[in-house]
Amino acid sequence: MQNLSFYQYLKVKNNHSPLLFNSVLWSLMFITLLVVFTKGETPIKVDFAYTSVFLLFLTIPVFLNFYLLIPRFLKNERYPLYISLFLGNWVGISLLMDQVMPTVLNNLFTNLFFISYPTGMNIFIITSVVLVASTLLKLAEDWFYFNKNENRLLRLKNSQVETQLSMLRAQINPHFLFNSLNVIYALALEKNSNITKSILQLSDILRYVIYDSNVERVTLETEKELIQNYINFQKLRLREQHKVVFLSDIENKNFKVYPMLMLPLIENAYKHGDLSSPDAVISINLEQRKNALLFQINNIKKEQEKGGLSESSGIGLENIKSNLELVYPNSSEFIINESSKSFEVIITINDPDANE
């Protein structure tokens, strides 16, 4: 169902009932014309007979309009041709009814006398009103079902997006947990005195990753705090062996973003970056102005990864890119700048709704 086009979806899920629509339409037309022909007086047998035959003749132009002219010409935006055929349809049935209907009535109902009923121009007026009114009702009915199916499709797409996001987030969480447990394991092997503090920090981070981030949007300030907590968590393991430069310039702390977009990139920088040399630097820049967000991270590559991305790093980056495409379609950009020595990722988002 995911790749089903809108028009295919309409064809599959169309709840339109021609029988119900026509039953209601012709019942209403019968009652209306009966009132018109009797001029509000109590109808008698001849009135029912005349109205029935009149409607029988009208089925020809109405059905021709419903099932040929509208779908083939009007809906295909061939307006001049549709109008010409519509007028021809109207004039043709009006002339036919004016000339032929009296004979049909007299032959069908030999024991009834048909007098004081519309003729000539009056028939033209009545048929024009019926054709225009039925066309408007038909278009209104088509719009109703079109709009109903469009809303259903929108709900379906939203459901698919939520499912995809949940799957992507489910991939991120175990990935983060695995890396974090490696940090704790390394501290335990070293019998580091900070292991208790690191476990508490990890607990706070995981609470956010697993529970608090399970919402549609979080504030940018919350994401900034998560990044800072993670950096502090890594410092316990790496001590002063590496240097992190984290710069942030946030105009609106309540700016809303999709959670967990940036943390996986920082994980990648720690996992795949060269942190062994004294001049190893992870550079992180977070800026927000008006509706725009910029996140930029740069790290020196490990010697064994200078040939290109590792498989695990590539999967993580694809997850983030997929999230961006789902949450910020046509309003985000994901850029990778890679050289033989360094690796840089830039995310830009322009979201007019983020400040609301």
Secondary structure as GFF3:
##gff-version 3
##sequence-region A 1 356
A	DSSP	alpha_helix	6	13	.	.	.	ID=ss1
A	DSSP	alpha_helix	18	38	.	.	.	ID=ss2
A	DSSP	alpha_helix	45	64	.	.	.	ID=ss3
A	DSSP	pi_helix	65	74	.	.	.	ID=ss4
A	DSSP	alpha_helix	79	108	.	.	.	ID=ss5
A	DSSP	alpha_helix	121	189	.	.	.	ID=ss6
A	DSSP	alpha_helix	195	207	.	.	.	ID=ss7
A	DSSP	pi_helix	208	212	.	.	.	ID=ss8
A	DSSP	beta_strand	218	219	.	.	.	ID=ss9
A	DSSP	alpha_helix	220	238	.	.	.	ID=ss10
A	DSSP	beta_strand	243	250	.	.	.	ID=ss11
A	DSSP	beta_strand	256	257	.	.	.	ID=ss12
A	DSSP	alpha_helix	263	272	.	.	.	ID=ss13
A	DSSP	beta_strand	281	289	.	.	.	ID=ss14
A	DSSP	beta_strand	292	300	.	.	.	ID=ss15
A	DSSP	three_ten_helix	303	305	.	.	.	ID=ss16
A	DSSP	alpha_helix	311	327	.	.	.	ID=ss17
A	DSSP	beta_strand	332	338	.	.	.	ID=ss18
A	DSSP	beta_strand	342	350	.	.	.	ID=ss19
###
